[in-house]
Amino acid sequence: MAETPERGIGVPGVRAVRAKKPSVRYGQKAVNLIRTGLECGKSLNQICHEDGAPSYTAVNKWRRRYPEFNALVAVARQAGAEALVDEVLDAARAVTPETIGTTKVRLEGTKWVAGRNSPLRYGDRAGTAAPKGAVVMHIRVRRFEKLYDDEGRAFLREILLEGEQ
């Protein structure tokens, strides 16, 4: 007797039915799971596929609903960028002539993600950001008037305010 494939799997024209992931409530346990995963350099997609983790859609809803959670995700991603930089260094040290092609692709992708997660530190313009704090800028506006001499030639004369020389 021939085995029948699972519903939708391997049958042309039939979509595979994916089992629905059990819902996870927003709480400290779920928040800690996401924070530690991001700090270790994992992607949100990887974390959400782990057992006991919320779905990707649920995490995005939480980010919109809870500003403190959204801020926590941003900080955790910046910390995760450091883990990714360590991963780049390890991969660069382990490269061999046989693995140079795949390693290069992996390194470029990892560097890109680290730059997106922490742009001031690892982005394309790292180190060129404006210094923190107030920048004082003095602007002097000068006014001129157009005058003509006796021979019809035009020239400009600065109009000085009282007290200026």
ZILIN-V270537 format. One record per residue. OMEGA is omega as a letter, one per 30 degrees, with the letter a starting at -180 (none if undefined). Layout:
OMEGA
OMEGA
This chain:
a
l
l
a
l
a
l
a
l
l
a
l
a
l
l
l
a
l
a
a
l
a
l
l
l
l
a
a
l
l
l
l
a
a
a
l
l
l
l
l
l
l
l
l
l
a
a
l
l
l
l
a
l
l
l
l
l
a
l
l
l
a
l
a
a
a
l
l
l
l
l
l
l
l
l
l
l
l
l
l
l
l
l
l
l
l
l
a
l
a
l
l
a
a
l
l
a
a
a
a
a
l
l
l
l
a
a
l
a
l
a
l
l
l
l
a
l
a
a
a
a
a
a
a
a
l
a
a
l
l
l
a
a
l
a
a
l
a
l
l
l
l
a
l
a
a
l
l
a
a
l
l
a
l
a
l
a
l
a
l
l
l
l
l
none
